[in-house]
Amino acid sequence: MRLGLALLLLGLTIAAFAQSTAAGLFQAMDSNGDGRISEAEYVTYMSQGFYRRDLNHDGVLEPEELPGGHGKPVTLKEWQNNLRREFHRLDRHHHGYMSPQELMQPPQ
């Protein structure tokens, strides 16, 4: 019985953490605080990953800057175009912004 209760509490704790993490991510992306994420906000926020990887700051991720240290070079423009395509896959209602629910759903 104690094990069952412990597992239930652990599950509730994990669920609460995931929800608070998702809410925090949404707030971080929603730079103007209007309760929705525009394409521009999504691209700006997600481009931070490119900037962190671009160690020599030349605007191109070279193979050694990519995960695993291999692959073809990727420009910032290519990276951001991919983010725009991803945004439109996530924007399932096609209204030009993402709700918290859309952001947390896996892309189709």
C-alpha atoms as an extended CHARMM CRD file, in Angstrom:
* protein
*
       108  EXT
         1         1  MET       CA              0.0000000000        0.0000000000        0.0000000000  PROA      1               0.0000000000
         2         2  ARG       CA              2.8100000000        2.4340000000        0.8520000000  PROA      2               0.0000000000
         3         3  LEU       CA              4.5460000000        1.6320000000       -2.4210000000  PROA      3               0.0000000000
         4         4  GLY       CA              1.3430000000        2.3780000000       -4.3450000000  PROA      4               0.0000000000
         5         5  LEU       CA              0.9440000000        5.7180000000       -2.5560000000  PROA      5               0.0000000000
         6         6  ALA       CA              4.5980000000        6.5640000000       -3.1520000000  PROA      6               0.0000000000
         7         7  LEU       CA              4.2530000000        5.7990000000       -6.8560000000  PROA      7               0.0000000000
         8         8  LEU       CA              1.0900000000        7.8790000000       -7.0800000000  PROA      8               0.0000000000
         9         9  LEU       CA              2.8070000000       10.8410000000       -5.3840000000  PROA      9               0.0000000000
        10        10  LEU       CA              5.8380000000       10.4490000000       -7.6520000000  PROA      10              0.0000000000
        11        11  GLY       CA              3.5900000000       10.4270000000      -10.7200000000  PROA      11              0.0000000000
        12        12  LEU       CA              1.7600000000       13.5540000000       -9.5540000000  PROA      12              0.0000000000
        13        13  THR       CA              5.0640000000       15.2950000000       -8.8360000000  PROA      13              0.0000000000
        14        14  ILE       CA              6.4340000000       14.4550000000      -12.2940000000  PROA      14              0.0000000000
        15        15  ALA       CA              3.2050000000       15.6380000000      -13.9430000000  PROA      15              0.0000000000
        16        16  ALA       CA              3.2850000000       18.9200000000      -12.0030000000  PROA      16              0.0000000000
        17        17  PHE       CA              6.9530000000       19.4480000000      -12.9180000000  PROA      17              0.0000000000
        18        18  ALA       CA              6.2740000000       18.7910000000      -16.6030000000  PROA      18              0.0000000000
        19        19  GLN       CA              3.3550000000       21.2250000000      -16.5820000000  PROA      19              0.0000000000
        20        20  SER       CA              5.3620000000       23.9500000000      -14.8350000000  PROA      20              0.0000000000
        21        21  THR       CA              8.2920000000       23.3900000000      -17.2160000000  PROA      21              0.0000000000
        22        22  ALA       CA              5.9700000000       23.6300000000      -20.2280000000  PROA      22              0.0000000000
        23        23  ALA       CA              4.4170000000       26.8110000000      -18.8350000000  PROA      23              0.0000000000
        24        24  GLY       CA              7.8730000000       28.2750000000      -18.2570000000  PROA      24              0.0000000000
        25        25  LEU       CA              8.9340000000       27.4650000000      -21.8150000000  PROA      25              0.0000000000
        26        26  PHE       CA              5.7880000000       29.0650000000      -23.1930000000  PROA      26              0.0000000000
        27        27  GLN       CA              6.3660000000       32.2190000000      -21.1210000000  PROA      27              0.0000000000
        28        28  ALA       CA              9.9870000000       32.3950000000      -22.2520000000  PROA      28              0.0000000000
        29        29  MET       CA              8.9390000000       32.2330000000      -25.9090000000  PROA      29              0.0000000000
        30        30  ASP       CA              6.0330000000       34.6820000000      -25.5010000000  PROA      30              0.0000000000
        31        31  SER       CA              8.2610000000       37.7690000000      -25.4550000000  PROA      31              0.0000000000
        32        32  ASN       CA              5.4070000000       40.3050000000      -25.6820000000  PROA      32              0.0000000000
        33        33  GLY       CA              3.2640000000       38.5050000000      -23.0800000000  PROA      33              0.0000000000
        34        34  ASP       CA              0.1030000000       38.3030000000      -25.1950000000  PROA      34              0.0000000000
        35        35  GLY       CA             -0.5590000000       34.6510000000      -24.3370000000  PROA      35              0.0000000000
        36        36  ARG       CA              0.3690000000       33.2670000000      -27.7250000000  PROA      36              0.0000000000
        37        37  ILE       CA              3.5560000000       32.6360000000      -29.6810000000  PROA      37              0.0000000000
        38        38  SER       CA              3.9950000000       34.1980000000      -33.1040000000  PROA      38              0.0000000000
        39        39  GLU       CA              6.2480000000       32.7890000000      -35.7870000000  PROA      39              0.0000000000
        40        40  ALA       CA              8.7530000000       35.5720000000      -35.1010000000  PROA      40              0.0000000000
        41        41  GLU       CA              8.8150000000       34.8170000000      -31.3620000000  PROA      41              0.0000000000
        42        42  TYR       CA              9.2640000000       31.0980000000      -32.0410000000  PROA      42              0.0000000000
        43        43  VAL       CA             12.0980000000       31.6390000000      -34.5150000000  PROA      43              0.0000000000
        44        44  THR       CA             13.8460000000       34.1610000000      -32.2540000000  PROA      44              0.0000000000
        45        45  TYR       CA             13.6950000000       31.9100000000      -29.2110000000  PROA      45              0.0000000000
        46        46  MET       CA             14.6440000000       28.7130000000      -31.0170000000  PROA      46              0.0000000000
        47        47  SER       CA             17.5210000000       30.4290000000      -32.8530000000  PROA      47              0.0000000000
        48        48  GLN       CA             19.3430000000       30.6440000000      -29.5260000000  PROA      48              0.0000000000
        49        49  GLY       CA             20.3730000000       27.0210000000      -30.1020000000  PROA      49              0.0000000000
        50        50  PHE       CA             22.1120000000       28.0310000000      -33.3240000000  PROA      50              0.0000000000
        51        51  TYR       CA             23.9630000000       30.8960000000      -31.6300000000  PROA      51              0.0000000000
        52        52  ARG       CA             25.1340000000       28.6360000000      -28.7890000000  PROA      52              0.0000000000
        53        53  ARG       CA             26.5240000000       26.0780000000      -31.2490000000  PROA      53              0.0000000000
        54        54  ASP       CA             28.1550000000       28.6350000000      -33.5890000000  PROA      54              0.0000000000
        55        55  LEU       CA             31.3690000000       28.7630000000      -31.5850000000  PROA      55              0.0000000000
        56        56  ASN       CA             33.3150000000       30.8720000000      -34.0860000000  PROA      56              0.0000000000
        57        57  HSD       CA             30.3220000000       33.2110000000      -34.6810000000  PROA      57              0.0000000000
        58        58  ASP       CA             30.5450000000       33.0340000000      -38.4630000000  PROA      58              0.0000000000
        59        59  GLY       CA             26.8350000000       32.3880000000      -39.0550000000  PROA      59              0.0000000000
        60        60  VAL       CA             27.4500000000       28.8140000000      -40.2220000000  PROA      60              0.0000000000
        61        61  LEU       CA             27.3730000000       25.6380000000      -38.1770000000  PROA      61              0.0000000000
        62        62  GLU       CA             30.3290000000       23.6420000000      -39.4240000000  PROA      62              0.0000000000
        63        63  PRO       CA             30.3880000000       19.8490000000      -38.9610000000  PROA      63              0.0000000000
        64        64  GLU       CA             32.4520000000       20.1370000000      -35.7740000000  PROA      64              0.0000000000
        65        65  GLU       CA             29.7910000000       22.4840000000      -34.3160000000  PROA      65              0.0000000000
        66        66  LEU       CA             26.9360000000       20.0620000000      -35.0740000000  PROA      66              0.0000000000
        67        67  PRO       CA             25.7480000000       17.3160000000      -32.7260000000  PROA      67              0.0000000000
        68        68  GLY       CA             27.9640000000       14.2800000000      -33.1940000000  PROA      68              0.0000000000
        69        69  GLY       CA             30.5910000000       16.4120000000      -34.9290000000  PROA      69              0.0000000000
        70        70  HSD       CA             29.4990000000       15.5520000000      -38.4510000000  PROA      70              0.0000000000
        71        71  GLY       CA             27.0410000000       16.5650000000      -41.1510000000  PROA      71              0.0000000000
        72        72  LYS       CA             26.8860000000       19.2530000000      -43.7910000000  PROA      72              0.0000000000
        73        73  PRO       CA             27.2730000000       22.9200000000      -42.8150000000  PROA      73              0.0000000000
        74        74  VAL       CA             24.0670000000       24.7670000000      -41.8930000000  PROA      74              0.0000000000
        75        75  THR       CA             23.6240000000       28.5240000000      -42.2670000000  PROA      75              0.0000000000
        76        76  LEU       CA             21.5300000000       30.6440000000      -39.9130000000  PROA      76              0.0000000000
        77        77  LYS       CA             19.0750000000       31.2560000000      -42.7600000000  PROA      77              0.0000000000
        78        78  GLU       CA             18.6630000000       27.5000000000      -43.3560000000  PROA      78              0.0000000000
        79        79  TRP       CA             18.2420000000       26.9280000000      -39.6160000000  PROA      79              0.0000000000
        80        80  GLN       CA             15.5680000000       29.6150000000      -39.3520000000  PROA      80              0.0000000000
        81        81  ASN       CA             13.7290000000       28.4370000000      -42.4870000000  PROA      81              0.0000000000
        82        82  ASN       CA             13.5230000000       24.9980000000      -40.8730000000  PROA      82              0.0000000000
        83        83  LEU       CA             12.1430000000       26.6020000000      -37.7040000000  PROA      83              0.0000000000
        84        84  ARG       CA              9.4700000000       28.3850000000      -39.7530000000  PROA      84              0.0000000000
        85        85  ARG       CA              8.3900000000       25.0950000000      -41.3290000000  PROA      85              0.0000000000
        86        86  GLU       CA              8.2830000000       23.5180000000      -37.8750000000  PROA      86              0.0000000000
        87        87  PHE       CA              6.1830000000       26.4240000000      -36.5580000000  PROA      87              0.0000000000
        88        88  HSD       CA              3.5870000000       25.8690000000      -39.2760000000  PROA      88              0.0000000000
        89        89  ARG       CA              3.4200000000       22.1460000000      -38.4930000000  PROA      89              0.0000000000
        90        90  LEU       CA              2.8690000000       22.9570000000      -34.8130000000  PROA      90              0.0000000000
        91        91  ASP       CA              0.2570000000       25.6570000000      -35.5850000000  PROA      91              0.0000000000
        92        92  ARG       CA             -2.4260000000       23.0600000000      -36.1710000000  PROA      92              0.0000000000
        93        93  HSD       CA             -5.2670000000       25.5790000000      -36.2580000000  PROA      93              0.0000000000
        94        94  HSD       CA             -3.3810000000       27.6240000000      -38.8880000000  PROA      94              0.0000000000
        95        95  HSD       CA             -4.1840000000       30.9210000000      -37.1900000000  PROA      95              0.0000000000
        96        96  GLY       CA             -0.6170000000       32.2600000000      -37.2960000000  PROA      96              0.0000000000
        97        97  TYR       CA              0.2620000000       31.7360000000      -33.6530000000  PROA      97              0.0000000000
        98        98  MET       CA              0.6880000000       28.8840000000      -31.2130000000  PROA      98              0.0000000000
        99        99  SER       CA             -1.3010000000       28.2720000000      -28.0900000000  PROA      99              0.0000000000
       100       100  PRO       CA              0.2800000000       26.4890000000      -25.1100000000  PROA      100             0.0000000000
       101       101  GLN       CA             -1.4750000000       23.2810000000      -26.1720000000  PROA      101             0.0000000000
       102       102  GLU       CA             -0.0970000000       23.4620000000      -29.7070000000  PROA      102             0.0000000000
       103       103  LEU       CA              3.4150000000       24.1300000000      -28.4530000000  PROA      103             0.0000000000
       104       104  MET       CA              3.3960000000       21.0220000000      -26.2790000000  PROA      104             0.0000000000
       105       105  GLN       CA              2.0280000000       18.6580000000      -28.9450000000  PROA      105             0.0000000000
       106       106  PRO       CA              4.5040000000       16.6900000000      -31.0470000000  PROA      106             0.0000000000
       107       107  PRO       CA              4.7510000000       17.9340000000      -34.6540000000  PROA      107             0.0000000000
       108       108  GLN       CA              2.6710000000       16.0930000000      -37.2600000000  PROA      108             0.0000000000
